[in-house]
Amino acid sequence: MFKISVDKQLCIGCGACAAQCDNFEMTTDDNPKAKAKESEVEEVGCNQEAADICPVQAIVIKKL
């Protein structure tokens, strides 16, 4: 089991994670930020690819 989170302070809202992995979506407010649809997942899968592609390393993956 893995916990997926996005550091809202670091996130610049580029959308790279959402383009890379369907577990991420962008908020729809005036200052869009990424968020994980499922914060706890069984397999890391594309979440790791999204974390790797994030230009500001805002995605945190922790093994539970």
C-alpha positions in Angstrom: 0.0 0.0 0.0 1.3 3.5 -0.9 0.2 7.0 0.1 0.3 9.6 -2.7 0.2 13.3 -1.9 1.0 16.6 -3.6 2.8 19.4 -1.8 0.5 22.3 -2.7 3.2 24.8 -1.8 5.6 23.3 -4.3 3.1 22.5 -7.1 3.2 25.0 -10.0 0.1 23.6 -11.7 1.9 22.6 -14.9 -0.4 19.5 -15.4 2.5 17.1 -16.3 1.4 14.6 -13.7 -2.2 14.6 -14.9 -1.0 14.1 -18.5 1.2 11.2 -17.3 -1.1 9.4 -14.9 -4.9 9.2 -14.7 -4.7 9.2 -10.8 -4.0 13.0 -11.0 -6.3 15.8 -11.8 -6.0 19.6 -11.6 -8.1 21.7 -9.3 -10.5 24.1 -11.2 -9.9 27.3 -9.1 -8.0 30.4 -10.2 -4.7 28.9 -9.2 -4.8 25.3 -10.4 -2.9 22.7 -8.5 -2.5 18.9 -8.9 -4.3 16.5 -6.6 -4.4 12.7 -6.4 -7.8 11.2 -7.1 -6.9 8.2 -4.9 -4.5 9.0 -2.1 -3.9 5.4 -1.1 -3.1 2.8 -3.8 -2.1 -0.8 -3.8 0.5 -0.4 -6.6 2.6 2.6 -7.4 2.2 2.2 -11.1 2.0 5.5 -13.1 2.1 7.5 -9.9 5.9 7.0 -9.8 6.2 8.2 -13.4 4.2 11.3 -12.5 6.4 12.0 -9.5 9.5 11.5 -11.7 8.2 13.9 -14.4 7.2 16.7 -11.9 9.5 19.6 -12.5 9.4 20.8 -8.8 9.2 17.3 -7.1 5.8 18.2 -5.5 4.5 14.6 -5.6 5.4 12.5 -2.5 5.0 8.7 -2.5 5.3 6.9 0.9 5.1 3.1 1.4 2.6 2.3 4.2 
